[in-house]
Amino acid sequence: MVASLGVRFPGLILINNFFGRTFSRFFSRGWKRLSLIFLALAVTAGALLVGVGVRAQQPVTISFLLRAVEADQMQGLAEQFMAENPDIRIEMVRGPNAADAVENLYTTSFLLGDSPYDILFSDVVWIPKFAAAGWLLDLSDRVSEADLADFLGADVTAGLYQDGLYRMPFRSDMGMLYYRTDLLDQVGLDPPETFSDLIAASEAIQAQTDVSWGFVWQGLQYEGIVTNFVELIAGYGGFWIDPDSLEVGLDQPAGIQAAEFMKTVIADSITPPGVTNYVEEDSLRQFENGNAAFLRNWPYVWAEANREGSPVAGKIALKPMVHDEGQQSAACLGGWGFGISATTPHPEEAWRVVEFFTSYGPMKQFVTEFAYVPSRRALFTDPDVLAEFPHFEQLLEVAETAIPRPPVGQYAQVSDILQRYLSASISDQMTPEAAMQAAAGETRRVLGVES
Ligand code: GLC
């Protein structure tokens, strides 16, 4: 058949001859050749299967944004998680160190629709806005009330919006007053209780020792100045916004006194003029380098200022913030936790990350290493934690009574108003009274309440 076709189509004979020769040569080399082919096929198939396997094992990336200082500190836990969970890669994107600058970045990314972040690493004050916008998953089905009862009440409350839970607490925070025990000894004074004590002790130390400054705090126009102010206004017996009635207290006497205090300590050179540019880290550096007697800051300062090689290690103590005569100390409630983006393609993996960071062991590790305040109550009295930081027992009491910032959906706006006017007041562009009146009026307009 082939031959006859070959007669009509000579080319076919050539082809046929070629294959014929090849085949016979092939078979003449016998089984050896055949087995080589099988081997090649097996290797190819194997490689393909491995390829598919590798693709299937590519870890899912769970990403979130956070302040750069904090990313450094959380890296160790992230690596531990990834070692235990090779199917998940945690990507921590390093953001600015001002809390509300991070909030702005998250807001922009969520507004654009498809946020690149699977997790919202959230300040204690962000949830009403993010949850109301529908940007977060409700986590309430994933945790029981009994589980939540292990956390500080205020930290949990900060994650609630309507009937849902949108944030799992990781660490709490509360503003404290740090002081130099050696300097107070030198001038023969007790730790201050009131605003006037603080001013008097600062002046004595500035006059009698070579320490330049009395009191350092955070005065940049950002969220930090608001947290300082919350402590001052409460220490004068007032309030910023009543969350139930939405009454605004900024232009009442306590509000004006609080703004005046900030301005007076700068004007009287108790606080350096540069405070108008300070975030937490700047004020900490001044205190740590031995340039200031008192510092308002968060509890993590304890570990940092006492670290080996710190000029003030072993010479510091902390106490609740000072207050006006006849009033009480107030600590502003701070803290951070985890929400999950409503648009993440990987909610299960994101939850595993959240569950890890907020569970007892990892939280304990983080707290013991950096002196951050835990969100789980039992860690305040955990013997290992107390062995490292005996003052945590006192912090639990402060934590339970810390003053939250108002949980309103317009929080970012009302905070921005307060930041602007406090900043105008401490940089001498307005009197404290005029600044607080203007701030109160704008705040009422944003909240939709009558002036
Ligand atoms: C701390 C607090 C946070 C606060 C911020 C202000 O990080 O934990 O709640 O908003 O400081 O700077």
Boltz pocket constraint, residues with backbone or C-beta under 6 A from the ligand:
constraints:
  - pocket:
      binder: B
      contacts: [[A, 97], [A, 98], [A, 99], [A, 123], [A, 124], [A, 125], [A, 172], [A, 173], [A, 223], [A, 224], [A, 225], [A, 227], [A, 280], [A, 298], [A, 333], [A, 334], [A, 335], [A, 336]]
      max_distance: 6.0
